[in-house]
Amino acid sequence: MHPKLCFLKQRTEILHILSNVIVRFFSFILILLSINFASYAADDYAVFTSNPDFKSLSKNKVRMIFKGKVKRLQGKQIELSDWSENNPLRNDFYQILLGKDIAQMNAYWASLSFSGKARPPKVIREDTLQALISWVSAKHSRIGYAKLESLPDNVYVLYIVKKEKQ
């Protein structure tokens, strides 16, 4: 065999091996990234409604809503829902959004309620996502929160509360 042909054959084989290695490497990187992004989404909460007319909200607006400082959206009186006190979603949500635990939020809402400035969110009796979605869907003025990954497609996400990774 001619030396030039031998060289070209070896070069082609090397390039083929390298291209396989590169493809596998980038596939591996993409898998790692998708796993990492999925773990981020698992910690995210969605503030949602059944009202398609409500527009997306800013973080500041959501914070004001869950502090009882905003009672209307686009001219409509809103009603907030909440999980039961023993549900870990409740503590986690308020910790991420407002930096407060359940005891602090209970005290905060008690003072607002006592002074007549605001009513606390409605605690859904049946502590399930389906019960929450049913309650929110019963009126277009209702707003709830839940894990983003668990929400069905028939609700409208107003804001995504993201947990800061450390």
C-alpha positions in Angstrom: 0.0 0.0 0.0 1.2 3.5 -0.8 2.5 5.4 2.3 0.2 8.3 1.6 -2.9 6.1 1.5 -1.8 4.4 4.8 -1.4 7.8 6.4 -4.9 8.9 5.1 -6.5 5.7 6.4 -4.9 6.2 9.8 -5.9 9.8 9.9 -9.5 8.9 9.0 -9.7 6.3 11.7 -8.3 8.7 14.3 -10.8 11.4 13.3 -13.6 8.9 13.5 -12.6 7.9 17.0 -12.2 11.5 18.1 -15.6 12.5 16.8 -17.2 9.6 18.7 -15.4 10.7 21.9 -16.5 14.3 21.4 -20.1 13.3 20.8 -20.2 11.1 23.9 -18.5 13.8 26.0 -21.1 16.5 25.0 -24.0 14.0 25.4 -22.7 13.4 29.0 -22.5 17.1 29.7 -26.0 17.7 28.4 -27.3 14.9 30.6 -25.6 16.4 33.6 -27.0 19.8 32.9 -30.5 18.5 32.5 -30.3 16.7 35.8 -29.0 19.9 37.4 -31.8 22.0 35.9 -34.4 19.5 37.0 -33.2 19.7 40.6 -33.6 23.5 40.4 -37.2 23.3 39.1 -38.1 20.8 41.8 -37.5 23.5 44.4 -39.5 26.2 42.5 -43.0 27.3 43.5 -45.6 28.8 41.2 -48.1 31.4 42.2 -51.0 30.6 40.0 -54.7 31.3 39.2 -57.4 30.0 36.9 -57.9 33.5 35.5 -56.4 33.9 32.1 -56.9 37.7 32.3 -54.4 38.2 35.1 -51.0 39.3 33.9 -47.6 38.0 35.1 -46.5 39.5 38.4 -43.2 40.8 39.6 -41.4 39.4 42.7 -42.2 42.6 44.6 -45.9 42.4 43.7 -46.1 38.8 44.8 -44.3 39.7 48.1 -46.8 42.5 48.7 -49.8 40.1 47.9 -48.6 37.5 50.4 -48.0 40.2 53.0 -51.6 41.4 52.6 -50.5 44.8 51.2 -52.1 44.2 47.8 -55.7 43.1 47.8 -56.7 43.7 44.2 -55.3 42.7 40.8 -56.4 44.5 37.7 -59.4 45.9 39.6 -60.5 42.5 41.0 -60.6 41.7 44.7 -58.3 38.7 45.2 -58.5 35.8 47.6 -55.4 33.9 48.6 -55.1 30.2 49.6 -52.7 28.6 51.9 -51.6 25.1 52.9 -52.1 23.8 56.4 -49.6 24.7 59.1 -48.1 21.2 59.2 -47.6 21.1 55.4 -43.8 21.6 54.6 -44.8 23.5 51.4 -46.1 26.3 53.5 -43.0 26.9 55.5 -40.7 26.5 52.5 -42.7 28.9 50.4 -42.8 31.7 53.0 -39.1 31.1 53.8 -38.1 31.5 50.2 -40.5 34.3 49.3 -40.4 36.4 52.4 -37.6 35.0 54.6 -40.1 34.2 57.4 -41.2 30.9 59.0 -44.8 29.8 59.8 -44.7 31.2 63.4 -43.6 34.6 62.1 -46.2 34.6 59.3 -49.0 33.6 61.8 -48.0 36.4 64.0 -47.9 38.8 61.1 -51.3 37.8 59.8 -52.8 37.9 63.3 -51.8 41.5 63.7 -53.1 42.5 60.3 -56.4 40.6 60.9 -56.8 42.1 64.4 -56.3 45.6 63.1 -58.7 45.0 60.2 -56.1 45.7 57.6 -56.2 42.3 55.9 -57.5 38.8 56.1 -55.1 35.9 56.2 -55.1 33.4 53.2 -57.8 30.7 53.2 -56.3 27.4 54.5 -57.6 24.6 52.2 -59.1 21.9 54.5 -58.1 19.0 52.3 -54.3 19.3 52.0 -54.0 18.1 48.4 -53.1 19.8 45.2 -56.4 18.7 43.6 -58.4 20.4 46.5 -56.3 23.6 46.1 -56.8 23.7 42.3 -60.5 23.1 42.7 -60.7 25.9 45.2 -58.7 28.3 43.0 -60.8 27.3 39.9 -64.1 28.0 41.6 -63.6 31.8 41.3 -61.4 33.8 38.9 -60.2 36.0 41.7 -58.5 33.3 43.6 -54.7 32.7 43.8 -52.7 29.8 45.2 -49.2 28.5 45.2 -47.7 25.0 44.8 -44.6 23.3 43.5 -44.2 24.3 39.9 -43.5 20.8 38.7 -46.8 19.5 40.0 -49.1 22.0 38.4 -51.4 20.9 35.6 -51.6 22.8 32.3 -55.0 24.3 32.9 -53.8 26.9 35.4 -52.0 30.2 34.7 -48.7 30.8 36.4 -48.4 34.4 37.6 -44.9 34.2 39.1 -42.3 31.5 39.8 -40.7 31.7 43.2 -37.2 30.3 42.8 -35.2 28.8 45.6 -31.7 30.2 45.7 -29.0 27.5 45.4 -26.1 27.6 47.7 
